[in-house]
Amino acid sequence: MSGPPDAPKPHRPYDLTGRTVVVIGGSAGIGLETARRVRADGGQVILVGRDPERLRQAARALEPLDTAAFDAGDTERLKRFFDGLPGPVDHVMVTAGGPFYMPLADMDPAVAGRHMGERLAMTLGVGVHSRGKVRAGGTLLFVGGTGGRRPGIGMSVASTLTAALPALVANLALELAPVRVNLIAAGFVDTPLSATLLDDRLEARRAELRATLPIRRVVGPADVAALAVHIMGNDALTGGTYDIDGGQQLVAR
């Protein structure tokens, strides 16, 4: 006797063969590592990056279907990119957009407001302009953070976005169904961006995390890429926020 039509399917490793993944922010860090994982697992990628030279370097290594160099915060350019896709894609991953840390004493409200507005507009822009371009059951997958969940000096903008993105993703999941929409919330990830932000404090931060995190190691881009591919393949996941921080939130500051 067969089960009901909506009985869950047995979970198998996600086969990326023949799948196409757009990676916005795909020339470095988490985006680049995810693109590598997709290619290694048999999928195709379309890479978007702001820096043309870094994008060319990534393209030489990964042989993507196509590349596009532009700032994803430019929603008009984002629209033209999606309008120009030659056919439907299976997944869109967005890692573009860096953090904003600044105490109120040093803050220009107009600059902070632009950062928040651009980040939210980019997320909405991907949702709006990707309609009809992602196959049913495919994924829009955004990357945010966990660090802003604790208030602190200099965290006003980061905390606001940390709270806003899960709510926005949940609403997009309803409006864009049957395309799935999810958010990865990462703690510290050892990427070139982290190295730029911390500069000469990087090694000390790595040592601190190795000593204090429950996993006793630093989270790297490959860890996030593995989670991203899992979310792409598990068609029961939508509207959720998935933390990956090695237990960082469990450790008192």
C-alpha positions as CSV (number, residue, x, y, z in Angstrom):
1,M,0.0,0.0,0.0
2,S,1.5,3.3,-1.0
3,G,1.8,6.3,1.3
4,P,0.0,9.6,0.9
5,P,1.0,11.8,-2.1
6,D,2.8,14.3,0.2
7,A,4.8,11.7,2.1
8,P,8.4,12.9,2.5
9,K,10.9,11.4,0.1
10,P,14.0,9.6,1.5
11,H,16.8,12.1,1.8
12,R,19.7,11.5,-0.5
13,P,22.8,13.6,-1.1
14,Y,21.7,16.5,-3.4
15,D,22.7,15.9,-7.0
16,L,23.8,19.1,-8.6
17,T,24.5,17.6,-12.0
18,G,22.6,19.7,-14.5
19,R,21.7,22.4,-12.0
20,T,22.5,26.1,-12.4
21,V,23.3,28.3,-9.4
22,V,23.7,32.0,-9.6
23,V,26.1,33.3,-6.9
24,I,25.9,37.0,-6.3
25,G,29.1,37.8,-4.4
26,G,30.7,34.8,-6.0
27,S,34.3,36.2,-6.5
28,A,35.5,35.8,-3.0
29,G,34.9,34.2,0.5
30,I,31.7,32.3,1.1
31,G,30.3,32.9,-2.4
32,L,33.4,31.7,-4.1
33,E,33.7,28.6,-1.9
34,T,30.0,27.8,-2.6
35,A,30.6,28.1,-6.3
36,R,33.6,25.8,-6.0
37,R,31.4,23.3,-4.2
38,V,28.7,23.5,-6.8
39,R,31.2,22.9,-9.6
40,A,32.8,20.0,-7.8
41,D,29.4,18.4,-7.4
42,G,28.6,18.6,-11.1
43,G,26.6,21.9,-11.2
44,Q,27.0,25.0,-13.3
45,V,27.5,28.5,-11.9
46,I,26.8,32.1,-13.0
47,L,29.1,34.4,-11.0
48,V,28.3,38.0,-10.1
49,G,30.9,40.2,-8.4
50,R,31.7,43.8,-7.8
51,D,35.4,43.6,-8.5
52,P,36.1,42.8,-12.2
53,E,39.6,41.5,-11.6
54,R,38.6,39.2,-8.7
55,L,35.7,38.0,-10.9
56,R,38.1,37.2,-13.8
57,Q,40.3,35.2,-11.4
58,A,37.3,33.2,-10.1
59,A,36.2,32.6,-13.6
60,R,39.5,31.2,-14.7
61,A,39.4,28.7,-11.8
62,L,35.7,27.7,-12.1
63,E,34.8,28.1,-15.8
64,P,31.3,29.5,-15.1
65,L,28.5,29.6,-17.6
66,D,28.7,33.4,-17.4
67,T,29.9,36.3,-15.2
68,A,28.6,39.8,-14.5
69,A,30.6,42.5,-12.8
70,F,28.4,45.0,-11.0
71,D,27.4,46.2,-7.5
72,A,24.4,44.2,-6.4
73,G,23.2,47.2,-4.3
74,D,22.3,48.8,-7.6
75,T,18.8,47.5,-8.0
76,E,18.3,48.7,-11.6
77,R,21.5,46.8,-12.6
78,L,20.2,43.8,-10.7
79,K,17.0,44.0,-12.7
80,R,18.9,44.0,-16.0
81,F,20.9,41.1,-14.9
82,F,17.9,38.9,-14.1
83,D,16.1,40.1,-17.3
84,G,19.2,39.0,-19.3
85,L,19.4,35.5,-18.0
86,P,19.1,33.2,-21.0
87,G,16.9,30.7,-19.2
88,P,15.6,29.5,-15.8
89,V,18.1,28.7,-13.0
90,D,17.8,26.4,-10.0
91,H,19.1,28.5,-7.2
92,V,20.3,32.0,-6.4
93,M,22.7,32.6,-3.5
94,V,23.5,36.1,-2.3
95,T,26.5,36.8,-0.2
96,A,27.0,40.4,-1.3
97,G,26.9,43.2,1.3
98,G,29.3,43.7,4.2
99,P,28.7,44.6,7.9
100,F,28.5,48.1,9.3
101,Y,30.0,48.7,12.8
102,M,30.2,52.2,14.1
103,P,29.4,53.9,17.5
104,L,26.8,56.7,17.4
105,A,29.5,59.2,18.4
106,D,31.2,58.7,15.0
107,M,28.1,58.0,12.9
108,D,26.8,59.9,10.0
109,P,23.1,59.0,10.0
110,A,22.8,59.5,6.3
111,V,25.6,57.0,5.6
112,A,24.2,54.5,8.0
113,G,20.7,54.9,6.5
114,R,22.0,54.3,3.0
115,H,23.8,51.1,4.2
116,M,20.6,49.7,5.8
117,G,18.4,50.8,2.9
118,E,20.8,49.3,0.2
119,R,21.0,46.0,2.1
120,L,17.2,45.6,2.4
121,A,16.6,46.9,-1.1
122,M,19.1,44.4,-2.5
123,T,17.3,41.5,-0.8
124,L,13.9,42.8,-2.0
125,G,15.4,43.4,-5.5
126,V,16.6,39.8,-5.8
127,G,13.1,38.7,-4.7
128,V,11.3,40.9,-7.1
129,H,13.5,40.6,-10.2
130,S,14.1,36.9,-9.9
131,R,10.4,36.1,-10.3
132,G,9.9,33.7,-13.3
133,K,13.7,33.1,-13.5
134,V,14.0,30.4,-10.7
135,R,12.5,26.9,-11.2
136,A,9.7,25.8,-8.9
137,G,11.3,24.2,-5.8
138,G,14.5,26.2,-6.3
139,T,15.9,28.5,-3.8
140,L,16.8,32.1,-3.0
141,L,19.4,31.8,-0.3
142,F,20.7,34.9,1.5
143,V,23.6,35.2,3.9
144,G,23.4,37.4,7.0
145,G,24.9,37.2,10.5
146,T,24.4,36.4,14.1
147,G,26.7,38.9,15.8
148,G,24.0,41.6,15.9
149,R,21.7,39.6,18.2
150,R,23.5,41.0,21.2
151,P,23.3,44.8,21.7
152,G,26.6,46.6,22.0
153,I,28.5,49.8,21.3
154,G,28.8,50.2,17.5
155,M,26.1,47.6,16.8
156,S,23.1,49.7,16.0
157,V,23.0,49.1,12.3
158,A,24.2,45.5,12.4
159,S,21.6,44.6,15.0
160,T,18.8,46.3,13.0
161,L,19.7,44.3,9.9
162,T,20.2,41.1,11.9
163,A,16.6,41.4,13.1
164,A,15.1,42.6,9.8
165,L,16.5,40.0,7.4
166,P,14.8,36.9,8.9
167,A,11.5,38.7,8.8
168,L,12.0,39.8,5.2
169,V,13.0,36.3,4.2
170,A,10.0,34.7,5.8
171,N,7.7,37.0,4.0
172,L,9.5,36.4,0.6
173,A,9.0,32.7,1.2
174,L,5.3,33.1,1.2
175,E,5.1,35.5,-1.7
176,L,7.5,33.7,-4.0
177,A,6.3,30.1,-3.4
178,P,6.9,27.5,-4.7
179,V,10.4,29.0,-5.0
180,R,11.9,28.6,-1.5
181,V,13.6,31.4,0.3
182,N,16.0,30.9,3.2
183,L,18.7,32.8,5.2
184,I,22.0,31.6,6.5
185,A,23.1,33.5,9.6
186,A,26.8,33.1,10.1
187,G,29.0,34.0,13.0
188,F,32.7,34.7,12.5
189,V,33.8,33.1,9.2
190,D,37.5,33.1,8.3
191,T,37.3,35.0,5.0
192,P,39.3,37.7,3.2
193,L,36.6,40.2,4.4
194,S,37.2,39.1,8.0
195,A,40.9,39.6,7.5
196,T,40.3,43.1,6.1
197,L,38.0,44.1,9.0
198,L,40.3,42.8,11.7
199,D,43.7,43.5,10.2
200,D,46.5,42.9,12.7
201,R,43.9,41.5,15.2
202,L,43.0,38.5,13.0
203,E,45.4,36.0,14.5
204,A,44.3,36.9,18.0
205,R,40.7,36.4,17.1
206,R,41.4,33.1,15.5
207,A,43.2,31.9,18.7
208,E,40.4,33.2,20.9
209,L,37.8,31.3,18.9
210,R,39.8,28.0,18.8
211,A,40.0,28.2,22.6
212,T,36.4,29.2,23.3
213,L,34.1,27.8,20.7
214,P,32.5,24.4,21.5
215,I,33.8,23.0,18.2
216,R,37.4,24.1,19.0
217,R,38.1,25.4,15.6
218,V,37.3,28.4,13.4
219,V,34.4,28.3,11.0
220,G,35.5,28.6,7.4
221,P,33.9,29.3,4.0
222,A,33.7,25.5,3.2
223,D,31.5,25.0,6.3
224,V,29.0,27.6,5.1
225,A,29.1,26.2,1.5
226,A,28.2,22.8,2.8
227,L,25.2,24.2,4.6
228,A,24.2,26.2,1.5
229,V,24.2,23.1,-0.7
230,H,22.2,21.2,1.9
231,I,19.5,24.0,2.0
232,M,19.4,24.0,-1.8
233,G,18.7,20.3,-1.9
234,N,16.3,19.9,1.0
235,D,13.0,20.9,-0.5
236,A,11.2,20.9,2.9
237,L,13.1,24.1,3.9
238,T,11.7,27.5,3.3
239,G,11.3,30.7,5.2
240,G,13.9,29.7,7.8
241,T,17.1,31.2,9.3
242,Y,19.9,28.7,9.8
243,D,22.7,29.6,12.1
244,I,26.3,28.5,11.6
245,D,28.7,29.9,14.1
246,G,30.4,26.9,15.8
247,G,28.5,27.7,19.0
248,Q,29.7,31.3,19.2
249,Q,26.3,32.5,20.6
250,L,26.6,30.0,23.4
251,V,29.9,31.5,24.7
252,A,29.6,34.5,27.0
253,R,31.6,37.6,25.8
